Amino acid sequence: MSVIEIKDLTKSYGKARGISNVNLSIEQGEIFGFIGPNGAGKSTTIRTLLGLIHPTSGSATIFGKSCIEHPEVRKELGYLPSEVFYYDNMRVIDLLKYSASFYKKDCTKRINDLAEVMNLDLKKKINDLSFGNKKKVGIVQGLLHEPKLIILDEPTSGLDPLMQQRFFELLGEENKKGATIFFSSHILSEVQKMCSRVALIKEGKIIKLEKMSTLQENSYKKISIEAKVPISKDTFNIRGISGFKSKGNTVNFMFKGDINSITKKIAELELRNISIDEPNLEEIFMHYYVKEE
């Protein structure tokens, strides 16, 4: 049984875009990346999955149960929203103890351990915290009950690089203990660092679902050519080219396919310079998002 199962999930807001026919299946122990630019539908998908908003159609389950029909299933998960809002006059420790009370277990040691890792002052009032420190409170709150499923929506915004690294190490430890992690972000380096599989969402629809290793495999090449004369796009009238850009005598593009076919075309040109590199995840990602000019 999948930890998360989303089938044809749709949420409409009248004329405004929501999500349309989203399908995802996430297995026990995965660190799954959910990536897309702001406004692509990441948060809507998560909130609908959690039953915080009702779907227009389709279904979503956690541990085989709908959060709408079985809200008690939420006790098994930790959720960090993209924006956190708290009672300003509460002390951090009081807020966390209040959160822990819903799980009917003593989380005191766990709270102290997490606060130490994240360098969080438990005695301060929420109102006195910076945005980054409020995000730390959200991280501790989401993990204090040692959930089996951790759902993170843009979790690192506001954290400095040192805290981001500590946070990733903390997630790695939770995953080793058996936690499944659903990691939503628009920061591709984070997803590349953490996740084994990734889904790309664009305008409310899943456009790619792939293993991270497959996305980065050698079938993709980033090619840059400088010739002695200007090069038109018609020069490379073969399949597998995308993101073609030209400026003067220089062209850049992505290529996926038989490398021999593209090298034969390049060999017909009088060159000044050429580079063929492996693209990073961001460049692969933009391949799916940016329409060719």
N, C-alpha and C positions, 0 to 999 in steps of 0.2 A: 504493500500500500504506500502510495506517495504521501509525503508530509504535506505538500501543497498540490492541489489539483484544481486547475481553472479551465472551464470549458465554455467556449463561445460567450465569454463574459462581455456584456455591453452595458454602458451607462451613457444615456443621452441627457443633454441639458437643453432641450428645445433646439434652437438653431446653433447654440454653442457646441463645440466639439468635446466629447468625453473620451470614451474608449469603445472600440468596436470589435467584437468577436475575438477577444484575447484568449489564447490557449497556452497554458503552461503546466508542466508537471515537474515537480522538484522532489528529489529522492532524499531519503534519510542520510545525513552526514555531508551533504553537498554544501559548498559555498557558491551560491548562484548569483551572477551579476545581472542586473536589470538596468540597462543604460539607454539614455536618450536625452536630448536637450530639454531645458526647462519648458514646460507646457506640452510635452509629448504625450503625457498620460500616465506617468509613473505613479504619482501620488494617488490619482483617481483609482488606478488598479489596486493599490495597496489598501486604500480606505474601503473599497468595495469588498475586497477579500476579507477584511476584518469586520465587515458588517456595520461600519461606521456610516456608510451610505448604502442605500438599497440599489441593486442592479435593475436596469431596465429589462434585461433578459440574460439568460445563461446562468451558470452556477460556479461557486467557488467553495472549496472545502479545505480545512486544516485538520490533519489527522482523521480524515474521513468524515468530518462534521462541518456543517455550515455554522458560521459564527452568528448568523441571524437566528437560526433555530436552536442552536446550542451555545449560548454566550459563555457558558462555563469553560469551553475549550480554550478561551483566551488566557486562562490561568497557566497554560502550558507554554505560553509564548511571551517574549519580551519585544516591545515595540518602541522604536525611537522615531517620532515624526520629524519632518524636515524643519518645523518650527516648534519650539517648546514655550509654553506659557504657564506660569505658576502664580500662586498667591504671594505677592511681593513681600509681605511682612513676616512670612514664615521663615524660620531658620532652615538651612539645608537639611540638617539631621532630623528635624521634626517632619519635614516633607517626606523624607525617605522612610522614616519609621511608619508614617501614615500609609505610604504606598505598600510597605511590607505587611501591614496588618491585613490586607486583602488576601494574602496567601496563607495565613494561619500557620506561619513557621517563624522561627527565630532567625532573622537575617542580620543580626547585629554585627557578627564577625565578618560576614560577607560584605556588608556596607563599608566597614572600616578598611578592609583589604582593597576593595575597589577604589575607595577614595584616596588611598595611599598611592595606588598605581597611577591614577589620573591627577594626582596633586590637587585634590579638591578640599577646600577648607569647609568642614561640616558645621562650624559654628556661625558662619556668616549668614546674613539674611539674603533672601533671593534678590531683593531690590538692590543690594550692593554688588551684585555679581555682573561681570562683563558678559557679552553675548557668548564668548567662548566658554566661560565657566558655567553658564546656564546649560550649554550643550553637554558639559561634563556631568552635570546633575542628571540630565536626561539619559546619558549612557549608564550611569550607576543605577538609576531607577529601572532601566530596561533589563539589567542583568542581575539585580540583587537577589532574585528568587531562583537563579540558575535554570533558566528556561530551556526547554528542549528545542524550541524554534526561536530564532532571533531575526526580527524584521527591521531593517535599517533604511530610512529614507533620507538621503543626503546627510550622512552622519558626521562628516568631518568638517562641515562649514563652521568657521570660527575657531577651530583648533589650530595651534601653531604646529610646525613640522615635528617637534619633539613629541607632542601629545598625540599627533596622528600616528607616529611610529609606535608609541606605547599602546594606542588603541588597536592597531592592527595585530600587535603581538598578543593582546588580550583576546581578540577574536580567534586567533589561531589556537590559543589554549582552550577556549570554549569548544571549538570545533573538534579538537583532539579528544575532549571528554564526551563527544557524541552529539553536540548541538548542530542543527542544520541552520544555515545562515542565508538569508535573502537580502542581498546588498544592492540597493538602488542608488545610482549616482550618475552625474553627468561628467564626472572627472575620470577620464579613461585610464589614467595611470593607476588609480586606486583599484579599479576593476581588474586591470591586467596583473596587478600584484597579488590579489586575493583569490580570484575566482577560477573555478575549473570549467564552468559553462556560462554562457552569456546569451541574453535575449536583447535584441535591439528593437526599440519601439519608436515609431514615427507617426505623428498625427493620429494617435490613438490606436494604431495597429502594429502588431508584431511583424517586422519585416525580415528578421533573421533570428534563428535560434541555432546556436552552434557551440561546439567545444572550443575553449579558448585556444587550444593547440591547433585546431583546424583553421581558425581565423588567422593565425599567425604563421601558417605553414608556408613552405617555399613556393607554392604555386602562385603567390602574389609577388610581383616585382615592381619596384619604384624606379622608373627610368627617366634620366635627364640627358638630353642631347644638345650639343651646340654644333651647328653646321657652318659651312662657309657661305651658304646662301639661305634665305628664309625657307622654312618648311611648312607646308600646308597640311591640314588634317587628312586630306585625300591621299597623301603619301603613305599613310598607314591604314589602308582600307582592309584591315583584317579584324577578325573577331577577338574579343578579349581586352580591348583597350577602353579605358574609361578615364574621366577627369583630365582630358587633353587640354593643355594650356600652352599657348605660344606667345613669345615676346621677342620680336626681332628674329634672330637666327637660333633662338633657344626654345626647345619644347620640353614639357614635362608631362608625364602621364603614368597611370597605373596599368599593369598588364597581368592578366591571368590566362594561362594556356600553355601551349607548346613553345618553349623558349626558342626553339630553332626557327619557327616561323617569323618571330620578331627580329631575331638577329640577321636573318636573310634580308629583311627590309632595311635594316640599319646599314648593312654592308653595301647597299647601293648608293649611300650618301657619302659626300666628302665631309668628313668630320674634323672639328677642332678639339672636341672633348666629348666624353661620354661617362656616365656613371650608372651602374645598376645595383640597387640596394634592396635590402629587406625592409618593407614598410613597418612602422610601429602600429599599435592598435588604433591610435587616433587617426592615422591616415587611412587605415582599412575602414574605420567607422565613417569617416567623411565620404568615402567611396559610395556608401549606401545613402547618404543624406544630401549630398550636393549634386544637383542636376548639371549635366554637362552644358557648357556654354555653346 
